[in-house]
Amino acid sequence: MIMTEEKKKALYKRMMNPAFWLAMLGAVKLVTDAFGYGFTDEQINALANGLATLAAMIGITIGYSEE
């Protein structure tokens, strides 16, 4: 399967969205709960806060560039 440049850009844009990673964190929680290993809400909140902080720091460091 060959990806076009347009599809690559769309995938990159989606992967750089912090909401995508928070949704993936929720999905991981559901899967681990299904197999009997669960994270507490406090752990999930700590991970979400850490991811959001990291995304904000990277965004500030990289800056915004108009294409």
N, C-alpha and C positions, 0 to 999 in steps of 0.2 A: 504494500500500500504506500503510495507516494503522496506526501502532503504538499499542497501548493503553498506558496508564500503567504497567501491570504489566510489559509487555515492555520499556518504556523503563528502568524501574528495574532489571530483570534485566540489560539490556545495560550500563547504567552500572556496576552492581556488578562485572560481568565485566571491563570496561575499567579499573577501578580496582585490579584485582588484579595485583601485580607479576609473578606467575607467568605471566599472560597475555602480558605484554610480553616476558618472557624466551623464551616459546614462539614469539612472533612473530620475535624475533631469530634463533632457530634456523631458522625457516622462510625468512627472508631469506637466511641463509647457504646453505641448500640450493638456493634458486633461483639465487643468484649463482654457486654452484659449477657448476650445470647449464649456465650460459651461459659458463663459462670464466673468470670473474673470481672469485677466492676470497679470503676473509679468512683470516688466520692465526689459530691458536688463541689466541695472545696478544692479538690485537685483539678477538676475540670475548669473551675473559675481561675485558678492560678495559671494553668496552661494557656487559657484564652487571653488572660491579661498579659502574660509574657509574650505571646505571639503578636498581640496588638501593639505592644510597646516596641518589639523588634521591628515590626513592619513600619511603624512611625519613624523610628530612628533611621532605618534604611532609606525611607522616602525622603527624609530631611537631608540625609547625606548625599543621595543621588541628585536631588533637586528635580525641578520640572523643566522639561525641554519641549518646545513646540516643534512638531515635525512638519 
